[in-house]
Amino acid sequence: MINYFNYYEFDSPLQEGSGQLMDKSFLFMLNNARHIANIPFVITSGFRIEADIYRLKKEGYKVSPNSSHLKGYAADIAIKSSGDRYIIIDALLKAGFNRIGIANTFIHVDNDPDKPANVIWTY
């Protein structure tokens, strides 16, 4: 456990225990962001395995074949309101994240060192 999170929260639904494969620096930063935000972060997607990518594509989602989730550098956080969205994005930025994707119902965040920094995108 890292203060605010348990590793199982990051498990792929197809591989129990895969949350243990999350990058520790990512979890440290996310834990810090959760502390700054002072509201719960509900993780809807953490570590993914190749079968998750196949499943999501089959369900009609656009999924990158080089997803940062596959390397343990990413998580999606559920959003309940625009106020929570603001608080969480503000906290992620203050914690040092510089790769954020914004959707209606979730925020994607990652610290993948192999991808461009200082980007925010929408889904």
HELIX and SHEET records of a PDB file:
HELIX    1   1 TYR A    7  PHE A   10  5                                   4    
HELIX    2   2 SER A   18  LEU A   21  5                                   4    
HELIX    3   3 LYS A   24  ALA A   37  1                                  14    
HELIX    4   4 GLU A   50  LYS A   58  1                                   9    
HELIX    5   5 SER A   68  LYS A   71  5                                   4    
HELIX    6   6 SER A   82  LYS A   94  1                                  13    
SHEET    1   A 5 ILE A  43  SER A  45  0                                        
SHEET    2   A 5 ALA A  74  ALA A  78 -1                                        
SHEET    3   A 5 PHE A 106  ASP A 110 -1                                        
SHEET    4   A 5 ARG A  99  ILE A 102 -1                                        
SHEET    5   A 5 VAL A 119  THR A 122  1                                        
END                                                                             
